[in-house]
Amino acid sequence: MKKLNRTIIFAVLCPVFLGGCASSKMPELKTVPKVDLSRYLGLWYEIARIDQTFQKGCVASTAEYSLKDDGRIKVLNKCRKGTVDGEEKSAEGVAWVVDRETNAKLKVSFFWPFSGKYWIIDLEPEYKWAVVGDPGREYLWILSRSPEMDDETYEGIMKRLKEQLYDISKIKKYPQKNKI
């Protein structure tokens, strides 16, 4: 019975914290060539995502990144439960760069010692929007500096995600509370 419990725990936690554990024959997920972290910091609105259990019921989600004194990045995620006027929930974590050459590969932790891969895989040159995923293609967030994204931009992102072998049928748009 203990072995079964460990197997179940591993099967549940592996994708959540390690970005997928099953061996895959997919090509490596490509990240952007370079990220200027000082420009990446700040508030981002979640436009769309692949649903995860830890975001169940979340709409109007945001992520805010700020530099900590130790060089790591403070991550503050917020969302509304159920509706854009629902109760606000938040989670605070920390991220750190694992690829100093590009700054495009990070790890993030909301519950030490567990962490997940946070790879910046698409980024608008003026940092107006970004796409974050993981090498197992289980996680994905499309982020924008404003609460809305035009259809042409969104469709371009979706085309590039398909080229990166993401199952785009899993990606869902979610509403934001404020319009800018």
N, C-alpha and C positions, 0 to 999 in steps of 0.2 A: 504494500500500500504506500509506503514512503517513497518508493521509486516512482510510482505513478504520480504522486503529488509533486515530486521534483520535476518530472517530465512536463506536467501541466504548467507549473510555474515557469519553467524554461521556455515553453512554447508561447506563453503569454508575454513574458518580459523580454525575450530576445528581440522581437521586432520593435517593441516600444523603445528600448534603451540602446540597442546596438544597431539600429537601422537595418534589421533583417539578418538572419543567421544562416538561412539555407544557401547552399552554394548555387550560383547562378551562372549561366553561360552568356549573360548579357554583357555587352561591352561596358567599359567603365563610364560612369556618368561624367560628362564634361562640365567643368566649371568655367566661369568667366576668367579671362587671363589675369586680371588685376582688380583689386578692390581697395579704394581709398577709405579706410575705416572712419576717418574723421567726417567724410561726406555721407557715409552710410548711417552714422548715428542719428538719432532723432526718432520722430513718430512715423509709423507706417500703419496704413489701414489694410486690413485683410479683405481682398476682393473675392478670392476663391481659395479652396483647399481640397485636399483629399481628407475626408472625415476620419477622425481619430477618436478613440473612446474618451480621451482626456478633454476633448472639445465638444462632447455631446451636448446638444442643446444651445451651443454658443452661436450668437449672431452679433453683428456690429463689433467684431473683434479688432483689436489694435495691438501693436507691439511697439514698445519704446525702448531704444537702446541708448545707453549713456556710458561713458568711460569711467571706470573706477580708478582710485588712486594706485592700485597695484597693476594697472595695465589691462586687466580683464574688463569685460563688458557686462554691465548690469542689464538684465532683460526684465522688462515689466510687461506682461501680457494681461490684457483686459478683454472682457466680453460681457454681453448682456445675455441673460438666460431666457430662451424662448422667443422673445420679441425685442425689437430695438428699444423698447421702453422697459424691458424686464430688469430684474435685479442685476447689478453689476458684480461680476466676479473677477478676481485678479490672482495672478501667480507671479512670483518674483524668482528669477534664476540668475545664473551667471554663464557667460560664454567666454571662450578663449580661442585664439587662433592656433591651428595645428599645422598650417602651411604658410610660413612667413614669406615665402617667395611671391605668393599671389594674394594672400589674405582672404581667399575665397573658400577655404575649408576651415570650419570652426567646429567646436563641440559646445553643446549647451547642456546645463544641468539644472534641474529644478528640485532634485532630491538626491543629495550626495549619498553614495558614490556613483550613482547611475548617471550616464550622460548619453546624448544622442548626437549623431552627425548632422551638421547644419551646413550645407554646401550651397553657395550662391551660384546658380546655374544660368541665370539670365539677368541682365542689368542694363537699364537704359543709361546712355552716356551721361545724362545730367542728373542721374539718380532720382528720376521721377517715379520709377517702378522697379521692382526686383522680383525674382523668382527663386525660392529656396526649396531644396529637396535633399534627398539622401541617396546614397549609392544603390540601395536596394529598391528604390523607386516606390517605397511604401508611403512616404511622406511628401507633401508638397504644399507650399503656400505661395499664392500670387499676392504681392504687396504693392501698395501705391502710396504716394505722399498725399494724395487726396482721396476722399471717400468714394469716388467714382472713377471708372476707367472706360474710355471710349471703345466701341465694338471692334474697330480696326486694330487697335493695339492688342486687345484681348485675343482676337483671332490669330494675330501674328504669334503671340506667346503660345497659344494652343498648338499651332503648326510646329513650332520649334520643340515643344514638349513631346509631340508625337514622334518627331525625328530622333529624340533622345530615348525613345521606347517607353515613355510613360503611357499608361492606360488612361487616356483623357476622358473616358466615360465615367471614371471615378471622381473627376474634379467637379465640384459644385460651387456655384456662386452664392454669396450670402450678403444680405443687405447691411448697409451702414446707417447709423442714426442721423448724422449731420451731413448736409450738403454744403460744399464750399462754392 
